[in-house]
Amino acid sequence: MHLHDLSVKKIRQGLMEKKFSAFEIARAFLDYAEEKNKDIGAYLRLTENLALEEANRVDIALAEGKNPGALAGVPLAVKDNILIEGELATAASKILENYRAAYDATVVKKLKATGAALLGKTNMDEFAMGSSTENSAFQLTKNPGDLERVPGGSSGGSAAAVAANMAIGALGSDTGGSIRQPAGFCGVVGLKPTYGAVSRYGLMAMASSLDQIGVFAKTVEDAAILFKEIAGHDPLDATGVETEYGGELLNPTLEQARSLRVGVPKEYFVAGMENEVAAAMDSAITSLKSLKLEFKEISLPHTKYALSCYYIIMPAEVSANLARFDGIRYGEVGGVSRAGLSLFDLYKQNRGRGFGAEAKRRIILGTFILSAGYYDAYYAKAQKVRSLIKNDFNEAFKEVDVILTPVSPTVAFKIGEKVNDPLAMYLSDIFTIPVNLAGLPAVSVPVRKSGLPVGFQLIGKRFREADILAVGRFYEKIFENR
Ligand code: GLN
């Protein structure tokens, strides 16, 4: 058994044919992950007992002839801002260094019910703020394809874990690109579902109008299987929408894929894109054209405002969401004693010591944006621009069904290259942010080529994950039999 050969489907087959037990799979992944993590730093910690218990349950169910669940024995990684009952959940922040989750996030509850084995919690940028995972308070994560480079972020640990075969799939969160960009940098598939498709209950909120939980996998097919298991309405998330995802999600037909018109927005192919990315995009488009998909140039005219719009709305929401880490309800930092401190000083000590530079920068910016006198000038105006960006997509989707773009303008950059230049870092997300502002689903698919990974992004209509996954799946198929 080679861990890198396994997929969700193959694990199921192997279990049914008794080639291995769920326990053996979990044990093998845990051992490998522990060893490999020394180089990659993808996991903040493994949840060994949890994974082995779940695997045992699957083996018992199988022995008793019961259905072991749709993801029986599948080893998965979970981003550290998603809660698993009884386990540490730090969001890679010092302020939550000792915080243990009191309950399971809905997605975790669902995964546990499918028989998946949750291997551990992955590294990330603090509270999901960043594009390189260098903003983690605890450790660096390295790109498995080149250890001198970043894995992307903020879900860099999840992307790297899957890329390095330390898990079959992983959960991440995406507020402005945090699943798709690291997937692109690490050469794996990353799906950000439609806003409202997956419950966010138990995800630590960053910017609530943009946040969405999604999945990483090695193939589009696996990503579709994982997504189907976590999607669905949850009464505990008021922004959730009741939708049914049918069989087309898992078994698309070529006819269905061919009926989809693909739009290529001219605003996304601009100067400043690295040659390597431009060449990879050409190659992806050529391959997709060989499937006889219809292509069309489209325009998303307000794209140039997306980044500024995001960097108003996101910090405003961050400043409100992170207010709960006050050292009383959450976020008591070791070494800060309550005795003799006024309330103000208690907040100041805990928040001052507990938050890293990027979190502070955004809290300060967001508080300013929301302050009396500036609210209309910044926040209200950004909301109007957001409507224009949404409308661009609505118009485009009258002509096409799927939109194809690069994931990011560069390949994975060197560790340390951008960490002291926030503006350069923010530019990494220029192609992913409009999707969150519009609440659309999008998937990052690795371009088949040698060298550093590059991803292409497929953006779909609201709740049409099936469309983007179908196109991605047939792209993947071109290379399957070679
Ligand atoms: N890199 C973006 C940011 O720092 C997106 C983060 C995310 O999607 N969580 O805001």
Boltz pocket constraint, residues with backbone or C-beta under 6 A from the ligand:
constraints:
  - pocket:
      binder: B
      contacts: [[A, 127], [A, 128], [A, 129], [A, 130], [A, 131], [A, 153], [A, 154], [A, 173], [A, 174], [A, 175], [A, 176], [A, 177], [A, 178], [A, 179], [A, 206], [A, 314], [A, 425], [A, 429]]
      max_distance: 6.0
